[in-house]
Amino acid sequence: MSLDRTVGSPGRFRGTERRGRKSLEKGDRLLLGLYLGLTFFGLIILISATGPIGYQQFGDSLSFFKHQILLGIIPGFILFAIMSRISVERLKSLAFPALCISVILLVLVYLPGIGQSVGGSSRWVQFGPIRFQPSEFVKLTFLVYVAAWLSSRSIEDRRSTERGLIPFLSVLGVVLLLLILQPNTGSTAVIAGASLIMYFLADAPALWIGGVIASGFAMIAILIKLTPYRAARFLTFLNPDADPQGIGYHMNQAFLAVGSGGLFGLGYGQSRQKFLYLPEVPGDSIFAVMAEELGFFISVLVILVLGAFAFRCLQISRKTPDFFSSLLVAGIASWIGIQTFLNVGSMIGLVPMTGVTLPFISYGSSAFVAISIATGIVYSVSRNS
């Protein structure tokens, strides 16, 4: 029936085809709007939140804002534009080389002269004037690799212990081990959670996923038992008032900031906790400052917009007929959702402090560039769906 219509009215068919191509090239406007909206809102919050610490450290209250623009926003936008044009086949062919490079960079954080240690954590590498966090890019490259690996195997292989589960856990284990050694618990949780969701969506038995999650919690318990700082964080999470001036200081100051905001906030720029009371204001704690200044309703709205971004990615994932693209976009949605939950949850006492940033809002050029690349990939998939 459609064939007869095509032959009978070729002009109309070609016009529809041209309109279809034009629509595909535009990509998903809602995704683009959410990306740009969250980015510019994040800059507005960053200006207010980092003013005192910027002046105290560098004598310039806009230093963090300028750095984010120069090394985060500008390269992020450029890479978004580039990745929004990349083909699925090209991306899939780059999956394994990109993962290998990322793993090498994770090893280089321990190499003197290249690796940089800050606050007892070895998470940065520096090549001349360029300094970045490899773990932020591993979040993306590992998800690309998992999507490529799963999509290249039959459903029988994916549900096989020897050809599916063991190879998957082996590669995942190597990446997670390198992150745990940094230590970087937050990125470990994000990558593990997102990749397990992808494996589940690829028809892995639910019993396997449950077993891996249970094993993960057992491993976390062992790490808490063996490492004093993790044990202290966990005990603080259970009882924040046990040591309010010591290990519990960060969590208690975050509670104070969020609680002080009330329903409507103290007003933009009026936070008191950002004046060197609240630790890690530019990164982990920026949500607490936002809640203090803008209040409960705006904070919930921001969380909902971040949720809408992840949900839009899931909608795009369901529409694409390509299995690799569908899995990858679902993984990116999981990444944004899990990281948002961990960051906000740590500020309001739902989870222990994990050290992850709030997507699009927190300061961090590596984090923003990585998310921009991921968003560009999703936008490219939406153009071809």
Protein Blocks (a to p, Z undefined) as FASTA:
>chain_A
ZZmmmmmmmmlmmmmmmmmmmmmmnopfklmmmmmmmmmmmmmmmmmmmmmmmmmmnopa
klmmmmmmmmmmmmmmmmmmmmmmpcfklmmmmmmmmmmmmmmmmmmmmpghjacceehi
afbccehjbccdfklmmmmmmmmmmmmmmmmpcfklmmpmklmmmmmmmmmmmmmmmmmm
mpcfklmmmmmmmmmmmmmmnopafklmmmmmmmmmmmmmmmmmmmmklmmmmmmmmmmm
lmmmlmmmmmmmmmmmmmmnmmnonbehiafklnomaghklmmmmmmmmmmmnommlmmm
mmmmmmmmmmmmmmmmmmpmbfklmmmmmmmmmmmmmmmmmmmmmmnopaccehiacehk
agcfklmmmmmmmmmmmmmmmmmZZ
